[in-house]
């Protein structure tokens, strides 16, 4: 029998999620994400809980960063695959979000992630980058990659998001896109 390991603690604080959500509803997606990066709007509680940050947002692209920590570990002694999935879902979904006008939302309807390399605290910082593949009136798709600072791939994935109607009940058409 082994002696009990010293316990560790982690305290998580976050801001009221409704503040950002209400402000974001009246802003184009790209402006909303850039306001979060600039600290003008709070990050969602999930980002604080998991410990990742939105660091870049441009039209059709969003990037998050995370430093793998022990509190991300699964029983096998490596970072749980759900952390990589969460990062990629966030990066790919926010890539879609950057293309949306004010008052239009989205949600993930399908997510596919391939985990290709184990992640541990020794991995160091990781970046999840999502890029839009297609943006129609009702459906958008995106792809994402999770890499370390040397460019080594740890996971990759794709997503399908549904575009939720504008407050008027109609989605403005996306430029050059066909209805999907």
N, C-alpha and C positions, 0 to 999 in steps of 0.2 A: 504494500500500500504506500502510495506517495503522499508526501505532505501537501497540504492545500497551498496553492499558489497565492501570493499576495493579491488581494482584490484591487481592481482599478475602478475609477469612477469617471463619468463624463456627464457634464451638465449641458443641456441644450436650451437655448432661448430663441424665441422667434417673435415676429411682429404679427399683429392681427391680419390674417390672410384676406379679409374682406376689403381692407384699404387698397391693396394692390389690385384685386379683382375688379373693384368698382371703378378705379381710375383707368384700368386697362380696357374696360368695356367701351370707353369713349375715345380710345386712341388706336391708330393703325398699329398692327402687330409689331412692326419693326421699331416704331417709336417707343412702344411699351417695353420691349425687351432692352432697348438702349437706356431707358430711364432706370431700369433695375440695375444694369451694369454700372451706371453713374451714381447709384445709391440714392436716387430721387424717389424711388419706390422700393418697398421691401421685397426681398426674395421670398418665394413661397416656403412655408414651414418644412416641406420635404427636403429642400436643399440644405437647410440647417440640420435636420435630423440625420441625413445621410452624410453630409459634410462635403458637398460639391458646390461649385460656383459657375454661373454663367459669365463668361469672360469676353466673348465676341458675338456680335450679331450683325449680319449684312443681309441684303436681299437674297433669300433662298438659302441661307447658311446660318448655323448657330454652333457655338463651341462652348463646352463645359470642361472644367478641370476638377480633379480630385487627387488627394494624397491618400493612398490606401493605408488604413490603420487597423490595429488589432480588433477594434470593435466591428469591423466589417467581416471578420472571419467566420467560417462555417466550422462544423465539427472536425473537418479534415485538416485544419490548420492553414487554410488559404482563404482569400477573399471570396465570399459567396457570389455565385454567378448572378444573383439578382441585383447586385450592385452594378455590374457591367450592363445588365438589361435596363436598369433604371437610368443610367447615364445615357445610353443610346436612345432610349425612348424619349428622354428629355431633349437631346440634341436634334433628333430627327423631327419630333413634334414641333419644336421651336423653329426649325428651318421652315416648316409649313407656316407657322404663326407669322413669320416675317413677311409673308406674302398677302396677309389678310388686311382688309380695310377695317376701320373702326366699326364696332358693332357686330362683327362676324367672328364666330368662334370655330373651334375644331375639337375633335377628340380622336384618340387612337382606336381603330377597330380591328387592326391586325398588326402583330409585331413578331418578327422572326429575327432571332439573334444566334449567331454562331460564336461560341467561346473557343478560341484557338490556342490559348496559352494561359497557364495558371498565373494569378496575381497574388502577390504577398506584399508585406510592408517593404521588402527589399526592392520591389519593382520601381518604386519612386513615383513621382507625379505622372498622372495619365490625363490625356486630352481626348474627349469624345467630340467629334465633329460630325454634324448632320448637314446633308445637302439635299435640296429638293430635286426630285427626278421629274415629277409631273404635277401640275396644279390645274385641275379642271374646275368646273363650277361647284361640284358636289364631292369630288374625290381628289385627294392629293396623295402622292407617294414620295418617299424620301429614303435615302440610304445613309448609313453612318459607320464610322470607324473609331475604334478605341485604341490609341497608340501611346507608347511611352515617349520620353524626350528624344530618344534615338530613332524614332519612327517605327519601332517594332510593333507589329499588330497583335493585340490581345483579344479583340472581339470585333465582329462586324455584323451589320444587320440591315433590315429594310422594314418599312412601316407603310401602312395604308391608314390614312386619316379621313374622316368624313368632315366636310365643311358644314357648319351649322348655320342656319339662316340668319340673315341680317334682321334687325329689329323690325324692318318693314315686311318681313316674311319672304323677301327675295334676296338671293345672293347676286351681288354685282358680278358680271362675267369677268373671268380672268383674261388678261390680254393674250390673244392668240391661242387660247386653250379651248378644246371642245368639251362639251358637257359629257361627263363620265357617269 
